[in-house]
């Protein structure tokens, strides 16, 4: 799986909020995944954060990790790909930022399912640049019913 079209078949995110470029590896047995995101100069979230010193907002870094986790859940759990379910973040904890992420840097995104309780999936994830951790987070996703659009 190496393009956004394949990723779009697994999670509901679409540009400009699709924040994972490609999945580089995943393992259904160990429930782990690694993905990539290259930060381009024209990313919507850099336009005002900050004009003279662009930095990826922490919330965007976390969203990259969350999307990587959602892709993993869709790859590992049939109940999320069959029917009308979608993984939705329901809890965030132990978020830690240890490095700024700047334009033209490539982020390696990692996620791992640590536990499943009914329709709750416990994950931990990280974002790394040049082998150095930029952010870590523990989070929980729920398998939510996808409601039909009225439009």
C-alpha positions as CSV (number, residue, x, y, z in Angstrom):
1,X,0.0,0.0,0.0
2,X,1.8,3.1,-1.1
3,X,-0.7,5.7,-2.3
4,X,-3.4,7.9,-0.9
5,X,-6.1,6.1,-3.0
6,X,-5.5,2.9,-1.1
7,X,-5.4,4.8,2.2
8,X,-8.7,6.5,1.3
9,X,-10.2,3.0,1.0
10,X,-9.4,2.4,4.7
11,X,-10.2,5.7,6.5
12,X,-12.8,8.4,5.7
13,X,-10.3,11.3,5.7
14,X,-9.9,13.3,2.4
15,X,-7.6,16.2,1.4
16,X,-6.7,18.6,2.9
17,X,-7.2,16.6,6.1
18,X,-5.7,13.3,4.8
19,X,-2.3,13.6,6.6
20,X,-0.7,10.2,5.8
21,X,1.2,9.9,2.4
22,X,1.9,6.2,2.5
23,X,2.0,3.1,4.6
24,X,5.5,1.6,4.5
25,X,4.9,-1.5,6.6
26,X,2.3,-3.1,8.8
27,X,1.9,-6.4,10.6
28,X,-1.5,-7.9,11.4
29,X,-0.1,-10.3,13.9
30,X,1.7,-7.7,16.0
31,X,-0.9,-5.0,15.2
32,X,1.8,-2.5,14.3
33,X,2.1,0.0,11.4
34,X,4.6,2.5,10.0
35,X,3.7,5.3,7.6
36,X,5.2,8.4,6.2
37,X,4.2,12.1,5.8
38,X,6.3,14.7,4.1
39,X,5.7,18.2,5.3
40,X,5.5,20.4,2.2
41,X,5.9,24.2,2.2
42,X,2.3,24.7,1.0
43,X,0.5,22.7,3.7
44,X,-2.7,24.6,4.8
45,X,-1.7,24.4,8.5
46,X,1.6,26.2,7.9
47,X,0.0,29.3,6.4
48,X,-0.3,31.2,9.7
49,X,1.8,29.0,12.1
50,X,4.1,30.9,11.9
51,X,4.7,33.1,8.8
52,X,8.4,33.7,9.5
53,X,9.2,30.4,11.2
54,X,6.7,27.7,10.1
55,X,6.2,24.9,12.6
56,X,3.8,22.0,12.3
57,X,1.1,22.5,15.0
58,X,1.2,19.8,17.7
59,X,-2.5,19.0,17.0
60,X,-1.6,18.2,13.4
61,X,1.3,16.0,14.5
62,X,-1.2,14.1,16.7
63,X,-3.7,13.9,13.9
64,X,-1.1,12.3,11.7
65,X,-0.5,9.6,14.4
66,X,-4.3,9.1,14.9
67,X,-4.8,8.6,11.2
68,X,-2.0,6.1,11.1
69,X,-3.7,4.3,14.0
70,X,-7.0,4.4,12.1
71,X,-5.4,2.8,9.1
72,X,-4.0,0.1,11.3
73,X,-7.3,-0.6,12.8
74,X,-9.0,-0.9,9.4
75,X,-6.2,-3.3,8.3
76,X,-6.4,-5.5,11.4
77,X,-10.1,-5.6,12.4
78,X,-12.7,-6.8,9.9
79,X,-15.5,-5.2,11.9
80,X,-14.1,-1.8,10.9
81,X,-14.0,-2.5,7.2
82,X,-17.3,-4.3,6.9
83,X,-20.6,-2.6,7.5
84,X,-20.9,1.0,8.6
85,X,-18.2,1.5,11.2
86,X,-15.4,4.1,11.4
87,X,-12.6,4.5,14.0
88,X,-13.0,7.7,16.1
89,X,-10.6,8.9,18.7
90,X,-12.3,8.9,22.1
91,X,-9.5,9.5,24.5
92,X,-6.0,11.0,24.4
93,X,-3.3,10.7,27.1
94,X,0.3,11.1,27.8
95,X,0.9,13.3,24.8
96,X,4.5,14.5,24.8
97,X,6.3,16.8,22.2
98,X,10.1,16.7,22.2
99,X,11.0,18.2,18.8
100,X,9.6,20.7,16.4
101,X,8.6,19.6,12.9
102,X,9.4,21.9,10.0
103,X,8.7,22.2,6.3
104,X,10.5,19.7,4.0
105,X,10.9,17.2,6.8
106,X,9.6,13.6,6.5
107,X,7.8,12.2,9.5
108,X,7.9,8.5,10.2
109,X,4.6,7.7,11.9
110,X,4.2,4.6,14.1
111,X,1.2,3.1,15.9
112,X,0.5,-0.1,17.8
113,X,-2.7,-1.6,19.2
114,X,-1.9,-2.5,22.8
115,X,-5.4,-3.7,23.9
116,X,-8.9,-4.2,22.7
117,X,-12.0,-4.1,25.0
118,X,-15.2,-4.6,23.1
119,X,-15.3,-1.8,20.5
120,X,-12.6,0.2,22.2
121,X,-9.1,0.0,20.7
122,X,-6.1,1.2,22.9
123,X,-3.1,2.4,20.9
124,X,0.2,4.1,21.4
125,X,1.9,6.1,18.6
126,X,4.8,8.3,17.7
127,X,6.1,10.7,15.1
128,X,9.8,10.7,14.4
129,X,12.0,12.8,12.2
130,X,15.5,11.6,11.3
131,X,15.2,8.8,13.8
132,X,14.4,11.2,16.7
133,X,11.0,11.2,18.4
134,X,9.1,14.4,17.9
135,X,5.9,13.3,19.6
136,X,4.4,10.3,21.5
137,X,0.8,9.7,22.5
138,X,-1.5,7.1,24.0
139,X,-5.0,7.1,22.6
140,X,-8.2,5.1,22.3
141,X,-10.4,4.7,19.3
142,X,-14.0,3.5,19.3
143,X,-15.8,1.8,16.4
144,X,-18.5,4.3,15.8
145,X,-21.5,3.9,13.5
146,X,-21.1,6.0,10.4
147,X,-24.3,8.0,9.9
148,X,-25.8,8.5,6.5
149,X,-25.2,12.0,5.1
150,X,-28.3,14.1,4.5
151,X,-26.7,15.9,1.6
